[in-house]
Amino acid sequence: MGSSAPQGDRRAGAVVRAEVDHGVAELVQDAARPSSWTLLLDGTAQSHVDLDDPEHLEFEYVRRIAHLVDLAAPPAVPLRVLHLGGGAWTLARYVAATRPGSAQTVVELDGELAALVAHRLPGPGVADGLSVVTGEARATLGRFAPASFDVVVVDVFAGARTPAQVTTAEFLTAVRRVLAPTGMHVANLGDGAPWPFLPGQIATAGAAFAELALVAAPDVLHGRRFGNLVLAASDRELPVPGVTRRAAGDPFPARVLDDAGTRALGRGAGLVTDACAAPSPRPPEGFWGQ
C-alpha cells in the first residue's frame, strides 16, 4: 500500500486503465522518469516500480522493508521470500536485483491484476526465480512446505485496509509454519493515534515471536498523522542497529524501535484472534492517493 508522502514533483505520462477482478487498475507513467510506473487500484496507490532500475524504491515504507531484507543475510546471498500481496511486485524486483538467484513467490488475490502487471510491467529478469500464485493470502499458506521461506512479507490490502484474516494469532501460526527457524516476518500496517489497530498487532506478534522491531516515521509514532508502520518479528535477534542507520539516511528518515520499545506500544492490548479480528482502520480521505 502506497506511502502518504510524495517523492518530489511528479507529472503523469501515459495512463493504462483496465478492469481487473476486484476493481479498476490504473498504471500511471511518470513523465519525468519514463521507466517508472505507479499502480493504483480503485484510486488507491498500491505500488511504484522503475522498470530500468528495480533498486529505486519510491515509497518510503517499501524502502524500510528493503532495509530489513538487506540485513536478513549477508549481501548478495539468495533468499527464499514469500510476498503476501503482490501489487506490481516492487519488492520482489528489488530482491531479484540485489540477491540474484533468490527463490521468490508472490501471492496475489486478483488474477487479472497479476496478468496486467506481468504483461505491462515485465521488467528485465523479474521472472527469474519468481512464481506468482493466485489466491487469498492466508489460504495459500497451506500450499507451502514447512520452513520454505527465509522471509515472509505481508502487504495485503483490500482497498485501503488490511483484511482481518491476516491480522490474527491463527494467521501467524500459519506464517510460522512456512518460515525457517531463523526466518523473519515483516508486515506493513496502516494506523494512527489513538491506535485502534497497532497495539493488538504488536501484542499478537509478540506472543508468536521472540523478537520484535518497528520502523515508522517519527510523526506517525508521535501520533501526529496516520501512516505506514513496518513491524518485523523473528525468533532471532533482529538487525535493529543496521536498520536504524539506513532508515536515518533515507529521504524521509524513519525511527526504529527495538524489541522493548515496540512491545511498550502494545502493552495492555489483547491478542487478536479469528473470533475478534477486524480490518485495519480506514485511512483519512485523500490518503494513499485515494
C-alpha positions as CSV (number, residue, x, y, z in Angstrom):
1,M,0.0,0.0,0.0
2,G,1.4,3.3,-1.1
3,S,3.1,5.9,1.0
4,S,1.4,9.1,2.0
5,A,4.4,11.3,1.4
6,P,5.2,12.4,-2.2
7,Q,8.7,11.9,-3.6
8,G,9.0,15.3,-5.3
9,D,7.0,16.8,-8.1
10,R,5.6,14.1,-10.3
11,R,3.9,14.7,-13.7
12,A,1.7,12.0,-15.2
13,G,2.7,10.5,-18.5
14,A,0.8,7.6,-20.1
15,V,-2.1,6.0,-18.2
16,V,-3.3,2.4,-18.7
17,R,-6.7,1.6,-17.3
18,A,-8.1,-1.9,-17.0
19,E,-10.9,-3.7,-15.2
20,V,-9.5,-6.4,-13.0
21,D,-11.1,-9.0,-10.8
22,H,-11.5,-6.6,-7.8
23,G,-11.9,-3.2,-9.3
24,V,-10.2,-0.8,-11.8
25,A,-6.5,-0.8,-12.1
26,E,-4.5,2.2,-13.4
27,L,-0.9,2.2,-14.4
28,V,0.4,5.8,-14.4
29,Q,3.7,6.6,-16.1
30,D,6.0,9.2,-14.5
31,A,6.6,11.7,-17.3
32,A,9.9,12.8,-15.7
33,R,11.1,9.2,-15.3
34,P,9.5,7.3,-18.2
35,S,10.6,3.9,-16.9
36,S,8.7,4.4,-13.7
37,W,5.0,3.5,-13.2
38,T,2.6,3.8,-10.2
39,L,-0.1,1.1,-9.9
40,L,-3.4,2.3,-8.4
41,L,-6.4,0.1,-7.7
42,D,-9.7,1.9,-7.4
43,G,-7.8,5.1,-6.9
44,T,-5.6,3.9,-4.1
45,A,-1.8,3.8,-4.8
46,Q,-0.6,0.3,-4.5
47,S,2.9,0.1,-5.9
48,H,5.6,2.1,-7.7
49,V,8.2,0.4,-9.9
50,D,11.1,1.6,-12.1
51,L,11.5,-1.0,-14.8
52,D,15.0,0.1,-15.6
53,D,16.2,0.4,-12.0
54,P,14.4,-2.1,-9.7
55,E,16.6,-0.9,-6.8
56,H,14.9,2.5,-6.9
57,L,12.2,2.4,-4.2
58,E,9.8,5.3,-4.3
59,F,7.5,4.5,-1.4
60,E,9.3,5.0,1.9
61,Y,7.6,2.0,3.6
62,V,8.9,-0.3,0.9
63,R,12.4,1.1,1.4
64,R,12.1,0.3,5.1
65,I,11.1,-3.2,4.4
66,A,14.0,-3.5,2.0
67,H,16.4,-2.4,4.7
68,L,15.2,-5.4,6.8
69,V,15.6,-7.7,3.8
70,D,19.0,-6.3,3.1
71,L,20.2,-7.3,6.6
72,A,18.4,-10.6,6.7
73,A,21.5,-12.3,5.3
74,P,25.0,-11.3,4.1
75,P,25.0,-9.2,0.9
76,A,24.1,-11.0,-2.4
77,V,23.2,-14.3,-0.6
78,P,20.0,-15.6,-2.2
79,L,16.9,-15.7,0.0
80,R,13.6,-17.5,-0.2
81,V,11.0,-14.8,0.1
82,L,7.2,-15.1,0.2
83,H,5.3,-11.9,-0.7
84,L,1.7,-12.0,0.5
85,G,0.2,-9.2,-1.5
86,G,1.6,-8.7,-5.0
87,G,0.8,-5.2,-6.3
88,A,3.4,-4.5,-9.0
89,W,6.0,-6.9,-7.4
90,T,8.2,-3.9,-6.3
91,L,10.0,-5.7,-3.5
92,A,10.3,-8.9,-5.5
93,R,12.1,-7.0,-8.3
94,Y,14.4,-5.4,-5.7
95,V,15.3,-8.7,-4.2
96,A,15.9,-10.2,-7.6
97,A,18.3,-7.4,-8.4
98,T,20.2,-7.3,-5.1
99,R,20.2,-11.0,-4.4
100,P,20.3,-12.9,-7.8
101,G,19.2,-16.5,-7.6
102,S,16.6,-15.8,-4.9
103,A,13.6,-18.0,-5.0
104,Q,10.5,-15.9,-4.6
105,T,6.8,-16.4,-4.5
106,V,4.2,-13.6,-4.9
107,V,0.7,-14.3,-3.8
108,E,-1.9,-12.1,-5.4
109,L,-5.7,-12.4,-4.9
110,D,-6.5,-10.7,-8.2
111,G,-5.5,-12.9,-11.1
112,E,-6.4,-10.3,-13.7
113,L,-4.2,-7.7,-11.9
114,A,-1.3,-10.2,-11.8
115,A,-1.7,-10.8,-15.5
116,L,-1.8,-7.0,-16.2
117,V,1.4,-6.5,-14.2
118,A,3.1,-9.4,-16.0
119,H,2.1,-8.0,-19.4
120,R,2.6,-4.3,-18.9
121,L,5.4,-4.2,-16.4
122,P,7.6,-7.2,-17.0
123,G,11.0,-5.7,-16.3
124,P,14.3,-7.3,-17.0
125,G,15.0,-10.5,-15.2
126,V,12.0,-10.2,-12.9
127,A,10.7,-13.7,-13.8
128,D,14.0,-15.3,-12.8
129,G,13.2,-17.3,-9.6
130,L,9.8,-15.8,-9.3
131,S,6.5,-17.6,-9.2
132,V,3.1,-16.0,-8.9
133,V,0.3,-17.7,-7.1
134,T,-3.3,-16.5,-7.4
135,G,-5.3,-16.8,-4.2
136,E,-6.2,-15.4,-0.9
137,A,-3.0,-14.7,1.2
138,R,-3.8,-16.8,4.3
139,A,-5.5,-19.6,2.4
140,T,-2.4,-20.1,0.2
141,L,-0.1,-20.7,3.2
142,G,-1.2,-24.3,3.4
143,R,0.2,-25.0,-0.1
144,F,3.8,-24.4,1.1
145,A,6.0,-26.9,2.9
146,P,7.2,-26.2,6.4
147,A,10.3,-23.9,6.7
148,S,10.0,-23.0,3.0
149,F,10.9,-19.3,3.4
150,D,13.6,-17.1,5.0
151,V,11.4,-14.0,4.9
152,V,7.6,-13.6,4.7
153,V,6.4,-10.1,3.8
154,V,2.7,-9.2,4.4
155,D,1.5,-6.3,2.5
156,V,-2.1,-7.2,2.0
157,F,-4.8,-4.6,1.5
158,A,-8.4,-4.7,0.4
159,G,-9.0,-1.2,-0.8
160,A,-7.0,0.8,1.8
161,R,-7.5,-1.6,4.7
162,T,-5.7,-4.8,5.9
163,P,-8.2,-7.6,5.9
164,A,-9.0,-9.1,9.3
165,Q,-7.9,-12.7,8.4
166,V,-4.2,-11.7,8.1
167,T,-4.1,-9.9,11.4
168,T,-4.6,-12.8,13.8
169,A,-2.8,-15.2,16.0
170,E,-4.0,-18.1,13.9
171,F,-2.6,-16.4,10.8
172,L,0.8,-16.0,12.5
173,T,0.7,-19.7,13.4
174,A,0.4,-20.5,9.7
175,V,3.2,-18.0,8.9
176,R,5.5,-19.6,11.4
177,R,4.9,-23.0,9.8
178,V,6.3,-21.8,6.5
179,L,9.2,-19.8,8.0
180,A,12.6,-21.2,8.6
181,P,13.5,-21.3,12.3
182,T,15.6,-18.2,11.9
183,G,13.3,-16.5,9.4
184,M,11.8,-13.0,9.6
185,H,8.2,-12.0,9.3
186,V,7.6,-8.4,8.1
187,A,4.2,-6.7,8.0
188,N,3.2,-3.3,6.6
189,L,0.5,-1.8,8.8
190,G,-1.6,1.3,8.5
191,D,-2.7,3.1,11.7
192,G,-2.6,6.4,13.6
193,A,-3.4,7.8,17.0
194,P,-5.4,6.8,19.0
195,W,-4.1,3.5,17.7
196,P,-7.1,1.2,17.3
197,F,-5.1,-1.4,15.4
198,L,-1.3,-1.3,16.1
199,P,-1.2,-2.3,19.8
200,G,-3.1,-5.5,19.0
201,Q,-0.8,-6.4,16.1
202,I,2.2,-5.9,18.4
203,A,0.7,-8.0,21.2
204,T,-0.2,-10.8,18.7
205,A,3.2,-10.8,17.0
206,G,4.9,-10.6,20.4
207,A,3.2,-13.7,21.5
208,A,4.2,-15.6,18.4
209,F,7.9,-14.4,18.1
210,A,10.8,-13.8,20.5
211,E,12.0,-10.5,19.0
212,L,10.1,-7.5,17.5
213,A,11.1,-4.2,15.9
214,L,9.0,-1.4,14.5
215,V,10.0,1.1,11.8
216,A,8.0,4.3,11.1
217,A,8.2,8.0,10.5
218,P,8.6,10.0,13.8
219,D,5.5,12.0,13.3
220,V,3.5,8.8,12.8
221,L,4.9,7.3,16.0
222,H,4.2,10.6,17.8
223,G,0.6,10.3,16.8
224,R,0.6,13.4,14.6
225,R,-0.7,11.6,11.4
226,F,-1.9,8.3,10.0
227,G,0.8,6.3,8.2
228,N,2.6,3.1,7.4
229,L,4.3,1.2,10.2
230,V,6.6,-1.8,9.4
231,L,6.5,-4.5,12.1
232,A,9.3,-7.1,12.0
233,A,9.3,-10.3,14.1
234,S,11.6,-13.2,14.4
235,D,12.9,-15.8,16.8
236,R,16.4,-14.5,16.3
237,E,17.9,-11.1,17.0
238,L,16.7,-8.5,14.5
239,P,19.2,-6.2,12.8
240,V,18.0,-3.1,14.6
241,P,21.3,-1.1,14.6
242,G,21.8,-1.6,10.9
243,V,18.2,-0.7,10.0
244,T,18.4,2.3,12.3
245,R,21.4,3.6,10.4
246,R,19.9,3.1,7.0
247,A,16.5,4.5,7.9
248,A,18.0,7.6,9.3
249,G,19.7,8.3,6.0
250,D,16.5,8.0,3.9
251,P,14.9,11.0,2.1
252,F,12.1,10.6,4.7
253,P,14.0,9.4,7.8
254,A,12.4,6.8,10.0
255,R,12.7,5.8,13.6
256,V,13.4,2.2,14.6
257,L,12.1,0.8,17.9
258,D,13.8,-2.3,19.4
259,D,12.0,-5.2,21.0
260,A,11.4,-3.4,24.3
261,G,10.3,-0.2,22.6
262,T,7.9,-2.0,20.3
263,R,6.4,-4.1,23.0
264,A,5.8,-1.0,25.1
265,L,3.4,0.3,22.3
266,G,1.4,-3.0,22.6
267,R,1.3,-3.1,26.4
268,G,-2.2,-3.8,27.7
269,A,-3.5,-5.0,24.3
270,G,-5.1,-8.4,23.9
271,L,-4.2,-11.0,21.3
272,V,-6.1,-10.6,18.1
273,T,-7.8,-13.9,17.2
274,D,-10.1,-15.1,14.4
275,A,-13.0,-14.6,16.9
276,C,-12.4,-10.9,17.4
277,A,-10.4,-9.6,14.4
278,A,-11.3,-6.5,12.5
279,P,-9.7,-4.9,9.4
280,S,-7.3,-2.1,9.9
281,P,-8.8,1.4,10.2
282,R,-9.8,3.3,7.1
283,P,-7.2,6.0,6.4
284,P,-8.2,9.7,6.2
285,E,-9.7,10.9,3.0
286,G,-7.1,11.5,0.3
287,F,-4.5,9.3,1.9
288,W,-2.6,6.8,-0.3
289,G,-3.8,8.6,-3.3
290,Q,-7.5,7.8,-2.8
